Amino acid sequence: MPLIVYLDTQDYIKLFTEPDDGTNHKVLADILAFRDRGEIVIGFSLATIMEFITKPDAANRPERVRRGQLIKDVCGPNAFPSITDLAKGSVFPNGGRWMFRRDEKVVSAKKFKQQMHTMLVEKLAKAEELNRSQRRQLGRRSSMTDLILRNGSTWGRKRSDYAGFPVSDEIVESRVLERFMKGQCSDAEFELRMNAWFSDPAEYSRIVYDYADHPNVIAKYFGKPTDNIERLAGRIQEVVTSIQKMNADHLSERSTLVEAGLDKKEARRLTKQFSLPEPDPENVIEKLEAVVGKGRSEHFHHYLTRIMKPGYTFKRSDMMDLMQMCYAYECDFFRCDKDMAYTFQNFEPFKGKLVSRFADLPNRIEGRLQELAHG
C-alpha cells in the first residue's frame, strides 16, 4: 500500500509563484519521484481548491486554470471527500471527487431527459395550432428526439441554456447538449462530460467563478462558522483571563491574611483557587462525529483544551486547518504550519504524521519507507 500524503495549501501557492528551478520545485521533484514509483499517493480536498483558487475576476481566469492544473498534475485522481461526505461513508481517494460521493451523479441523463420531456409537454399544451391528437403524438418521449431532428435545435450553444448550471467553454463549444438531445451522444458520454468538473480541479477552476455570486468562496461557506468559533474562542479567553485574575487576587489576599496572623489552612479555605474550565470530551466528540464521521473529531477537543490555556490566541485560519485535519487520521504524512504542528505535537492519533516544513517531506517519506522495508 502506498503512503498517503496531504500537502498544505501554502505548498501549492509557493510552487505556483516561484520559478521552475526554485527550491520548492526541487523538493516537489523528489516527492513526485516517490509518487511515480507507486510509493506514495498525494491527495487534495475541497479546502485545497477553495484556498488555492481564489481570484474571481475574469482577468484572472487563465491563472485559475493554471492553479487548478497544478493540483491535478501533483495529485491526479486522488481526492479526500468533502467533510460532510465523510460521515456518509465516502473514503479517499473517492474517485477524484472532492465534492459529492464517488458514484453520485449531479447530472443524470435519465433525469435530464425527463425534465426536457416535461418542458416539451408544457410548451405543446400552449401551442394553439395543434389539436389534442397532435399534442398527444408529439408529447410522447419517443417523439421528442424526432421532433428535434426534424426542426433542428441550437439549444445548448449558449451558457444561458444551462439555467445557471456550471459548464465550461468546452462543453458549450462541443455542443454536447445539442448532440445529446438529437440522440447523437450516449448517456454515458453526456454524464461524464457534464459531471467532469467535480473530479477535475482544472475544469472546476475554469468555470466556478463564472457563476459565483459570492467571489470569496471561503467567506461564503466558512465565514459564518469561523465567526462563531472566533466569538466562542474570545469568550473562552475572557473567562480564562477572569479566572486567572481572581486566582491572582486570592493569592495576594491569602498572603495578607497570613501576615495578619490568620492560620494558613483557614487562609487557604477562604481564598480557594478556581479551576480553569475544560470541555466535555464526550459531548464535543459525539456532536462532531455526526458531521465529520466516527473517529475524526478528537482533534477538535484537543484544540479546545489548548485555546483554554493562558496565552493562546485564536486565528481565523485555524478553522480551515482544523477541518482539513479530519483527513490526517488516514494520512501517513500531513503538511501543516508550525503553529498547528506545535499544538498537536502530543496528540497521539497524529503522532509521526505532522510535517511542519515542506522541505522535510522527502526525508520523512524515505525514512518511513525504510522502516517498512525492514519491518
C-alpha positions as a Markdown table, in Angstrom:
| # | Residue | x | y | z |
|---|---|---|---|---|
| 1 | Met | 0.0 | 0.0 | 0.0 |
| 2 | Pro | 1.4 | 3.4 | -0.9 |
| 3 | Leu | 1.8 | 6.1 | 1.8 |
| 4 | Ile | -0.9 | 8.8 | 1.8 |
| 5 | Val | 0.4 | 12.4 | 1.7 |
| 6 | Tyr | -1.5 | 15.6 | 2.1 |
| 7 | Leu | 0.1 | 18.9 | 1.2 |
| 8 | Asp | -0.6 | 22.3 | 2.8 |
| 9 | Thr | -2.2 | 25.0 | 0.6 |
| 10 | Gln | 0.9 | 27.1 | 1.1 |
| 11 | Asp | 2.9 | 24.4 | -0.6 |
| 12 | Tyr | 0.8 | 24.9 | -3.8 |
| 13 | Ile | 1.0 | 28.7 | -3.5 |
| 14 | Lys | 4.8 | 28.7 | -3.2 |
| 15 | Leu | 5.2 | 26.2 | -6.1 |
| 16 | Phe | 2.9 | 28.3 | -8.3 |
| 17 | Thr | 4.7 | 31.6 | -7.6 |
| 18 | Glu | 8.3 | 30.6 | -7.7 |
| 19 | Pro | 10.4 | 29.8 | -10.8 |
| 20 | Asp | 10.5 | 26.2 | -12.1 |
| 21 | Asp | 14.1 | 25.9 | -10.9 |
| 22 | Gly | 13.2 | 27.2 | -7.4 |
| 23 | Thr | 13.9 | 25.4 | -4.1 |
| 24 | Asn | 10.3 | 24.2 | -3.6 |
| 25 | His | 10.2 | 22.7 | -7.1 |
| 26 | Lys | 13.3 | 20.7 | -6.3 |
| 27 | Val | 11.6 | 19.3 | -3.2 |
| 28 | Leu | 8.5 | 18.6 | -5.3 |
| 29 | Ala | 10.6 | 16.7 | -7.8 |
| 30 | Asp | 11.9 | 14.4 | -5.0 |
| 31 | Ile | 8.3 | 13.9 | -3.8 |
| 32 | Leu | 6.9 | 13.1 | -7.2 |
| 33 | Ala | 9.7 | 10.5 | -7.7 |
| 34 | Phe | 8.2 | 8.6 | -4.8 |
| 35 | Arg | 4.8 | 9.0 | -6.4 |
| 36 | Asp | 5.9 | 7.9 | -9.8 |
| 37 | Arg | 7.3 | 4.7 | -8.3 |
| 38 | Gly | 4.0 | 4.0 | -6.6 |
| 39 | Glu | 5.4 | 4.5 | -3.1 |
| 40 | Ile | 3.1 | 7.4 | -2.2 |
| 41 | Val | -0.2 | 9.0 | -3.3 |
| 42 | Ile | -0.9 | 12.7 | -2.8 |
| 43 | Gly | -4.4 | 13.8 | -2.1 |
| 44 | Phe | -6.2 | 17.2 | -2.2 |
| 45 | Ser | -9.5 | 18.4 | -0.9 |
| 46 | Leu | -12.3 | 21.0 | -1.3 |
| 47 | Ala | -10.3 | 23.1 | 1.2 |
| 48 | Thr | -7.3 | 23.0 | -1.1 |
| 49 | Ile | -9.4 | 24.1 | -4.1 |
| 50 | Met | -11.0 | 26.9 | -2.2 |
| 51 | Glu | -7.9 | 28.3 | -0.6 |
| 52 | Phe | -5.7 | 28.0 | -3.7 |
| 53 | Ile | -8.1 | 29.0 | -6.5 |
| 54 | Thr | -9.3 | 32.3 | -5.0 |
| 55 | Lys | -9.1 | 35.0 | -7.7 |
| 56 | Pro | -12.6 | 35.6 | -9.1 |
| 57 | Asp | -12.5 | 38.3 | -11.7 |
| 58 | Ala | -12.4 | 37.5 | -15.4 |
| 59 | Ala | -8.8 | 38.8 | -15.8 |
| 60 | Asn | -7.5 | 36.1 | -13.6 |
| 61 | Arg | -9.3 | 33.2 | -15.3 |
| 62 | Pro | -6.2 | 31.9 | -17.1 |
| 63 | Glu | -4.3 | 31.9 | -13.8 |
| 64 | Arg | -7.1 | 30.0 | -12.1 |
| 65 | Val | -6.9 | 27.3 | -14.7 |
| 66 | Arg | -3.1 | 27.0 | -14.2 |
| 67 | Arg | -3.7 | 26.8 | -10.5 |
| 68 | Gly | -6.2 | 24.0 | -10.9 |
| 69 | Gln | -3.9 | 22.2 | -13.3 |
| 70 | Leu | -1.1 | 22.3 | -10.8 |
| 71 | Ile | -3.3 | 20.5 | -8.2 |
| 72 | Lys | -4.3 | 18.0 | -11.0 |
| 73 | Asp | -0.6 | 17.4 | -12.0 |
| 74 | Val | 0.5 | 16.8 | -8.4 |
| 75 | Cys | -2.4 | 14.7 | -7.1 |
| 76 | Gly | -4.0 | 13.1 | -10.1 |
| 77 | Pro | -7.4 | 11.5 | -9.3 |
| 78 | Asn | -6.9 | 11.3 | -5.6 |
| 79 | Ala | -9.2 | 13.4 | -3.5 |
| 80 | Phe | -10.4 | 13.4 | 0.1 |
| 81 | Pro | -14.2 | 13.6 | 0.3 |
| 82 | Ser | -15.8 | 16.8 | 1.5 |
| 83 | Ile | -16.1 | 16.9 | 5.2 |
| 84 | Thr | -19.9 | 16.2 | 5.3 |
| 85 | Asp | -19.5 | 13.2 | 3.0 |
| 86 | Leu | -17.1 | 11.5 | 5.4 |
| 87 | Ala | -20.0 | 10.8 | 7.7 |
| 88 | Lys | -21.8 | 9.2 | 4.8 |
| 89 | Gly | -19.1 | 6.7 | 4.2 |
| 90 | Ser | -17.0 | 8.3 | 1.4 |
| 91 | Val | -13.3 | 7.5 | 1.6 |
| 92 | Phe | -10.1 | 8.5 | 0.0 |
| 93 | Pro | -9.4 | 8.6 | -3.0 |
| 94 | Asn | -13.1 | 8.9 | -3.7 |
| 95 | Gly | -12.7 | 8.6 | -7.5 |
| 96 | Gly | -11.0 | 12.0 | -7.5 |
| 97 | Arg | -14.1 | 13.8 | -6.2 |
| 98 | Trp | -13.7 | 16.5 | -3.6 |
| 99 | Met | -17.4 | 17.3 | -3.8 |
| 100 | Phe | -20.2 | 14.7 | -3.6 |
| 101 | Arg | -19.8 | 10.9 | -3.2 |
| 102 | Arg | -17.8 | 8.8 | -5.6 |
| 103 | Asp | -20.7 | 7.4 | -7.6 |
| 104 | Glu | -23.2 | 10.3 | -7.1 |
| 105 | Lys | -24.4 | 11.9 | -10.4 |
| 106 | Val | -25.3 | 15.5 | -10.1 |
| 107 | Val | -26.4 | 15.4 | -13.7 |
| 108 | Ser | -28.2 | 12.2 | -14.7 |
| 109 | Ala | -29.0 | 11.6 | -18.3 |
| 110 | Lys | -32.3 | 9.9 | -17.4 |
| 111 | Lys | -33.5 | 12.7 | -15.1 |
| 112 | Phe | -32.4 | 15.3 | -17.7 |
| 113 | Lys | -34.5 | 13.6 | -20.4 |
| 114 | Gln | -37.4 | 13.5 | -18.0 |
| 115 | Gln | -37.1 | 17.3 | -17.3 |
| 116 | Met | -36.8 | 18.0 | -21.0 |
| 117 | His | -39.9 | 15.9 | -21.8 |
| 118 | Thr | -41.8 | 17.8 | -19.1 |
| 119 | Met | -40.8 | 21.1 | -20.7 |
| 120 | Leu | -41.8 | 19.9 | -24.1 |
| 121 | Val | -45.2 | 18.8 | -22.9 |
| 122 | Glu | -45.8 | 22.2 | -21.2 |
| 123 | Lys | -44.9 | 24.0 | -24.5 |
| 124 | Leu | -47.1 | 21.8 | -26.6 |
| 125 | Ala | -50.0 | 22.4 | -24.3 |
| 126 | Lys | -49.7 | 26.1 | -25.1 |
| 127 | Ala | -49.5 | 25.6 | -28.9 |
| 128 | Glu | -52.9 | 26.7 | -30.1 |
| 129 | Glu | -52.3 | 25.5 | -33.7 |
| 130 | Leu | -52.2 | 21.8 | -32.6 |
| 131 | Asn | -55.2 | 19.7 | -31.8 |
| 132 | Arg | -55.4 | 17.2 | -28.9 |
| 133 | Ser | -54.3 | 14.2 | -31.0 |
| 134 | Gln | -51.3 | 16.1 | -32.4 |
| 135 | Arg | -50.2 | 17.2 | -28.9 |
| 136 | Arg | -50.6 | 13.6 | -27.6 |
| 137 | Gln | -48.5 | 12.3 | -30.5 |
| 138 | Leu | -45.7 | 14.9 | -30.2 |
| 139 | Gly | -45.8 | 14.6 | -26.4 |
| 140 | Arg | -44.5 | 11.0 | -26.4 |
| 141 | Arg | -41.0 | 10.6 | -25.2 |
| 142 | Ser | -40.1 | 8.7 | -28.4 |
| 143 | Ser | -41.2 | 11.7 | -30.4 |
| 144 | Met | -39.0 | 14.2 | -28.6 |
| 145 | Thr | -35.8 | 13.3 | -30.5 |
| 146 | Asp | -37.6 | 13.0 | -33.8 |
| 147 | Leu | -39.1 | 16.4 | -33.3 |
| 148 | Ile | -35.7 | 18.0 | -32.5 |
| 149 | Leu | -34.1 | 16.3 | -35.5 |
| 150 | Arg | -36.8 | 17.4 | -37.9 |
| 151 | Asn | -37.0 | 21.0 | -36.8 |
| 152 | Gly | -33.4 | 21.5 | -35.8 |
| 153 | Ser | -32.1 | 22.9 | -32.5 |
| 154 | Thr | -29.4 | 25.2 | -31.3 |
| 155 | Trp | -30.2 | 24.6 | -27.6 |
| 156 | Gly | -27.0 | 24.3 | -25.6 |
| 157 | Arg | -24.9 | 26.7 | -27.7 |
| 158 | Lys | -25.2 | 29.5 | -25.1 |
| 159 | Arg | -24.4 | 29.4 | -21.4 |
| 160 | Ser | -27.9 | 30.7 | -20.6 |
| 161 | Asp | -29.4 | 27.5 | -22.0 |
| 162 | Tyr | -28.0 | 25.6 | -19.0 |
| 163 | Ala | -30.1 | 27.5 | -16.5 |
| 164 | Gly | -27.2 | 28.5 | -14.3 |
| 165 | Phe | -25.6 | 25.1 | -14.0 |
| 166 | Pro | -21.8 | 25.5 | -14.2 |
| 167 | Val | -20.4 | 24.4 | -17.6 |
| 168 | Ser | -17.1 | 25.1 | -19.2 |
| 169 | Asp | -16.5 | 26.8 | -22.6 |
| 170 | Glu | -15.5 | 23.4 | -23.9 |
| 171 | Ile | -18.9 | 21.9 | -23.0 |
| 172 | Val | -20.7 | 24.8 | -24.8 |
| 173 | Glu | -18.4 | 24.7 | -27.9 |
| 174 | Ser | -18.5 | 20.9 | -28.3 |
| 175 | Arg | -22.4 | 21.1 | -28.4 |
| 176 | Val | -22.6 | 18.0 | -26.3 |
| 177 | Leu | -26.1 | 19.0 | -25.0 |
| 178 | Glu | -27.3 | 19.6 | -28.6 |
| 179 | Arg | -25.9 | 16.2 | -29.7 |
| 180 | Phe | -27.4 | 14.5 | -26.7 |
| 181 | Met | -30.9 | 15.9 | -27.4 |
| 182 | Lys | -30.6 | 14.6 | -31.0 |
| 183 | Gly | -29.6 | 11.2 | -29.9 |
| 184 | Gln | -26.0 | 11.6 | -31.2 |
| 185 | Cys | -24.3 | 11.4 | -27.8 |
| 186 | Ser | -24.6 | 8.4 | -25.5 |
| 187 | Asp | -26.0 | 8.8 | -21.9 |
| 188 | Ala | -22.6 | 7.7 | -20.6 |
| 189 | Glu | -20.7 | 10.4 | -22.5 |
| 190 | Phe | -23.2 | 13.1 | -21.6 |
| 191 | Glu | -23.0 | 12.2 | -17.9 |
| 192 | Leu | -19.2 | 12.0 | -18.0 |
| 193 | Arg | -18.8 | 15.4 | -19.7 |
| 194 | Met | -21.4 | 17.2 | -17.5 |
| 195 | Asn | -20.1 | 15.8 | -14.2 |
| 196 | Ala | -16.4 | 16.1 | -15.1 |
| 197 | Trp | -15.7 | 19.3 | -13.1 |
| 198 | Phe | -16.5 | 17.5 | -9.8 |
| 199 | Ser | -13.3 | 15.5 | -10.1 |
| 200 | Asp | -11.1 | 17.8 | -12.2 |
| 201 | Pro | -9.5 | 20.8 | -10.5 |
| 202 | Ala | -8.6 | 22.4 | -13.8 |
| 203 | Glu | -12.1 | 22.1 | -15.1 |
| 204 | Tyr | -13.5 | 23.4 | -11.9 |
| 205 | Ser | -11.1 | 26.4 | -11.9 |
| 206 | Arg | -12.2 | 27.3 | -15.4 |
| 207 | Ile | -15.9 | 27.7 | -14.6 |
| 208 | Val | -16.7 | 28.1 | -10.9 |
| 209 | Tyr | -16.3 | 31.9 | -10.6 |
| 210 | Asp | -18.1 | 32.5 | -13.8 |
| 211 | Tyr | -21.2 | 31.5 | -11.8 |
| 212 | Ala | -20.3 | 32.6 | -8.3 |
| 213 | Asp | -22.5 | 35.4 | -6.9 |
| 214 | His | -20.1 | 35.5 | -3.9 |
| 215 | Pro | -16.5 | 35.9 | -5.2 |
| 216 | Asn | -15.0 | 34.8 | -1.9 |
| 217 | Val | -16.0 | 31.1 | -1.8 |
| 218 | Ile | -14.3 | 30.7 | 1.6 |
| 219 | Ala | -16.2 | 33.6 | 3.1 |
| 220 | Lys | -19.5 | 32.2 | 1.7 |
| 221 | Tyr | -19.2 | 28.7 | 3.1 |
| 222 | Phe | -16.9 | 29.1 | 6.1 |
| 223 | Gly | -17.3 | 32.7 | 7.1 |
| 224 | Lys | -20.2 | 32.3 | 9.5 |
| 225 | Pro | -18.9 | 29.1 | 11.2 |
| 226 | Thr | -15.5 | 30.9 | 11.6 |
| 227 | Asp | -17.2 | 34.0 | 13.0 |
| 228 | Asn | -19.0 | 31.8 | 15.6 |
| 229 | Ile | -15.8 | 29.9 | 16.6 |
| 230 | Glu | -13.9 | 33.2 | 16.9 |
| 231 | Arg | -16.6 | 34.6 | 19.2 |
| 232 | Leu | -16.6 | 31.4 | 21.2 |
| 233 | Ala | -12.8 | 31.5 | 21.5 |
| 234 | Gly | -13.0 | 35.1 | 22.5 |
| 235 | Arg | -15.5 | 34.4 | 25.3 |
| 236 | Ile | -13.4 | 31.4 | 26.5 |
| 237 | Gln | -10.3 | 33.6 | 26.7 |
| 238 | Glu | -12.3 | 36.2 | 28.6 |
| 239 | Val | -13.4 | 33.6 | 31.1 |
| 240 | Val | -9.8 | 32.2 | 31.4 |
| 241 | Thr | -8.4 | 35.7 | 31.9 |
| 242 | Ser | -11.1 | 36.5 | 34.5 |
| 243 | Ile | -10.4 | 33.3 | 36.5 |
| 244 | Gln | -6.6 | 33.9 | 36.3 |
| 245 | Lys | -7.1 | 37.4 | 37.7 |
| 246 | Met | -9.4 | 36.1 | 40.5 |
| 247 | Asn | -6.8 | 33.4 | 41.4 |
| 248 | Ala | -4.0 | 36.0 | 41.5 |
| 249 | Asp | -6.1 | 38.3 | 43.7 |
| 250 | His | -6.9 | 35.4 | 46.0 |
| 251 | Leu | -3.2 | 34.6 | 46.4 |
| 252 | Ser | -2.5 | 38.2 | 47.3 |
| 253 | Glu | -5.4 | 38.2 | 49.8 |
| 254 | Arg | -4.1 | 34.9 | 51.3 |
| 255 | Ser | -0.7 | 36.4 | 51.9 |
| 256 | Thr | -2.2 | 39.4 | 53.5 |
| 257 | Leu | -4.4 | 37.2 | 55.8 |
| 258 | Val | -1.4 | 35.0 | 56.8 |
| 259 | Glu | 0.7 | 38.1 | 57.5 |
| 260 | Ala | -2.2 | 39.4 | 59.7 |
| 261 | Gly | -1.9 | 36.2 | 61.8 |
| 262 | Leu | -4.6 | 34.0 | 60.3 |
| 263 | Asp | -4.0 | 30.3 | 60.2 |
| 264 | Lys | -2.6 | 29.2 | 56.8 |
| 265 | Lys | -5.2 | 26.4 | 56.5 |
| 266 | Glu | -8.0 | 28.8 | 57.2 |
| 267 | Ala | -6.5 | 31.4 | 54.8 |
| 268 | Arg | -6.4 | 28.8 | 52.0 |
| 269 | Arg | -10.0 | 27.8 | 52.7 |
| 270 | Leu | -11.1 | 31.5 | 52.4 |
| 271 | Thr | -9.1 | 32.1 | 49.2 |
| 272 | Lys | -9.6 | 28.9 | 47.2 |
| 273 | Gln | -8.2 | 28.8 | 43.7 |
| 274 | Phe | -10.7 | 28.3 | 40.8 |
| 275 | Ser | -10.0 | 25.6 | 38.2 |
| 276 | Leu | -10.0 | 26.5 | 34.5 |
| 277 | Pro | -13.0 | 25.2 | 32.6 |
| 278 | Glu | -12.5 | 22.1 | 30.4 |
| 279 | Pro | -14.7 | 21.0 | 27.5 |
| 280 | Asp | -16.6 | 17.7 | 28.0 |
| 281 | Pro | -14.8 | 15.4 | 25.5 |
| 282 | Glu | -17.7 | 13.0 | 25.0 |
| 283 | Asn | -20.2 | 15.8 | 24.3 |
| 284 | Val | -17.8 | 17.6 | 21.8 |
| 285 | Ile | -16.8 | 14.4 | 20.0 |
| 286 | Glu | -20.3 | 13.0 | 19.8 |
| 287 | Lys | -21.7 | 16.1 | 18.2 |
| 288 | Leu | -18.9 | 16.5 | 15.7 |
| 289 | Glu | -18.8 | 12.8 | 14.7 |
| 290 | Ala | -22.4 | 13.3 | 13.4 |
| 291 | Val | -21.0 | 15.8 | 10.9 |
| 292 | Val | -17.5 | 14.5 | 10.1 |
| 293 | Gly | -17.7 | 10.8 | 10.7 |
| 294 | Lys | -16.7 | 8.5 | 13.5 |
| 295 | Gly | -13.1 | 8.6 | 14.6 |
| 296 | Arg | -12.3 | 12.0 | 13.0 |
| 297 | Ser | -13.2 | 14.6 | 15.7 |
| 298 | Glu | -10.9 | 14.1 | 18.6 |
| 299 | His | -8.5 | 16.8 | 17.4 |
| 300 | Phe | -11.3 | 19.4 | 17.9 |
| 301 | His | -11.5 | 18.6 | 21.6 |
| 302 | His | -7.7 | 18.7 | 21.8 |
| 303 | Tyr | -7.8 | 22.1 | 20.2 |
| 304 | Leu | -10.5 | 23.4 | 22.5 |
| 305 | Thr | -8.4 | 22.4 | 25.6 |
| 306 | Arg | -5.5 | 24.2 | 24.0 |
| 307 | Ile | -7.3 | 27.5 | 23.4 |
| 308 | Met | -8.5 | 27.4 | 27.1 |
| 309 | Lys | -4.9 | 27.7 | 28.2 |
| 310 | Pro | -3.3 | 31.1 | 29.0 |
| 311 | Gly | -1.6 | 32.9 | 26.2 |
| 312 | Tyr | -3.3 | 31.2 | 23.2 |
| 313 | Thr | -4.8 | 33.4 | 20.6 |
| 314 | Phe | -7.3 | 32.1 | 18.1 |
| 315 | Lys | -6.5 | 32.7 | 14.4 |
| 316 | Arg | -9.2 | 32.6 | 11.7 |
| 317 | Ser | -7.0 | 30.3 | 9.6 |
| 318 | Asp | -7.3 | 27.7 | 12.4 |
| 319 | Met | -10.8 | 26.9 | 11.3 |
| 320 | Met | -9.7 | 25.7 | 7.8 |
| 321 | Asp | -6.8 | 23.9 | 9.3 |
| 322 | Leu | -9.0 | 22.0 | 11.8 |
| 323 | Met | -11.4 | 21.0 | 9.0 |
| 324 | Gln | -8.6 | 19.6 | 6.9 |
| 325 | Met | -7.1 | 17.7 | 9.9 |
| 326 | Cys | -10.1 | 15.4 | 9.6 |
| 327 | Tyr | -8.1 | 13.8 | 6.9 |
| 328 | Ala | -4.9 | 13.5 | 8.9 |
| 329 | Tyr | -6.3 | 10.3 | 10.7 |
| 330 | Glu | -5.8 | 8.3 | 7.5 |
| 331 | Cys | -2.7 | 10.1 | 6.2 |
| 332 | Asp | 0.8 | 8.9 | 6.7 |
| 333 | Phe | 2.1 | 12.4 | 6.4 |
| 334 | Phe | 0.1 | 15.6 | 6.8 |
| 335 | Arg | 1.6 | 19.0 | 6.0 |
| 336 | Cys | 0.6 | 21.9 | 8.3 |
| 337 | Asp | 2.1 | 25.1 | 9.6 |
| 338 | Lys | 4.4 | 25.2 | 12.6 |
| 339 | Asp | 1.7 | 26.5 | 15.0 |
| 340 | Met | -0.6 | 23.6 | 14.3 |
| 341 | Ala | 2.3 | 21.1 | 14.4 |
| 342 | Tyr | 3.1 | 22.5 | 17.9 |
| 343 | Thr | -0.5 | 22.5 | 19.1 |
| 344 | Phe | -0.9 | 18.8 | 18.2 |
| 345 | Gln | 2.7 | 17.6 | 19.0 |
| 346 | Asn | 1.4 | 15.4 | 21.9 |
| 347 | Phe | -1.9 | 14.3 | 20.2 |
| 348 | Glu | -1.5 | 10.6 | 19.9 |
| 349 | Pro | -3.6 | 10.0 | 16.7 |
| 350 | Phe | -1.3 | 12.4 | 14.8 |
| 351 | Lys | 1.9 | 11.0 | 16.2 |
| 352 | Gly | 4.6 | 10.9 | 13.5 |
| 353 | Lys | 2.2 | 12.3 | 10.8 |
| 354 | Leu | 2.5 | 16.1 | 11.0 |
| 355 | Val | 5.2 | 17.8 | 8.9 |
| 356 | Ser | 5.8 | 21.5 | 9.6 |
| 357 | Arg | 8.2 | 22.1 | 6.7 |
| 358 | Phe | 7.7 | 21.2 | 3.1 |
| 359 | Ala | 11.4 | 20.7 | 2.6 |
| 360 | Asp | 11.3 | 17.9 | 5.3 |
| 361 | Leu | 8.9 | 15.7 | 3.4 |
| 362 | Pro | 11.3 | 13.8 | 1.2 |
| 363 | Asn | 13.4 | 12.7 | 4.1 |
| 364 | Arg | 10.4 | 11.8 | 6.2 |
| 365 | Ile | 8.9 | 9.7 | 3.4 |
| 366 | Glu | 12.3 | 8.0 | 2.8 |
| 367 | Gly | 12.6 | 7.2 | 6.5 |
| 368 | Arg | 9.2 | 5.7 | 6.7 |
| 369 | Leu | 9.8 | 3.6 | 3.6 |
| 370 | Gln | 13.0 | 2.3 | 5.1 |
| 371 | Glu | 11.1 | 1.4 | 8.3 |
| 372 | Leu | 8.5 | -0.5 | 6.3 |
| 373 | Ala | 11.2 | -2.3 | 4.3 |
| 374 | His | 12.9 | -3.6 | 7.4 |
| 375 | Gly | 9.8 | -4.0 | 9.5 |
